[in-house]
Amino acid sequence: MAVGVQDLIESALGAIKLNILVFGPTLKAVSTDESTRHLQDKRRQIRDELALLGHNVQYAEDLVDPSLGNMVFQEQIIMREYDLIITLVGSPGTIVEATMISQKSELAQKSQLFLDSRFTDGLTAEACRLAHDIGAFYLEYEYPKDLVECHLLGYAKERVHKAQLVRYFI
């Protein structure tokens, strides 16, 4: 039986497993804020779905070691070592992470930044736009539609697919 081109493509790209960081609001406690709670759920869903595809998906807070000192520095080191960075911007930590990404083209070029379209004024949005200018994928999503209807997961999976395609040709 002949193998179709689509099957060959899926096989070739599916064999490429990426190391992916997923930044977002902390998951230590369920937020009382509905919007933040939806972001927490989406962060878990993105991690779980990408892990099911065989990728190594981590949260930076599980990798940093407070006993080693400055955690911002540790996160910069960690981000450099990962293939793809997905950031659900909206919590204090993710604002710092988005800013770090916007300062380094090598980080921006492997990053996806998602920001609620209700918050597109101010420095956080400017950091996201600067990251986009130097290579990041940046999307202003519609809340709650894009979170509840899984559009954000679809966008993230699409970017993972593109990263696999790039890796295939390297």
Secondary structure, DSSP 8 states (H G I E B T S, - for coil): ----HHHHHHHHHHT---EEEEE-S--SS--SSHHHHHHHHHHHHHHHHHHHTT-EEE-GGGT--GGGS-HHHHHHHHHHH-SEEEEEE-SHHHHHHHHHHHT-HHHHTTEEEEEEGGG-SSHHHHHHHHHHHTT-EEEEE-TTHHHHTTHHHHHHHHHHHHHHHHHHH-
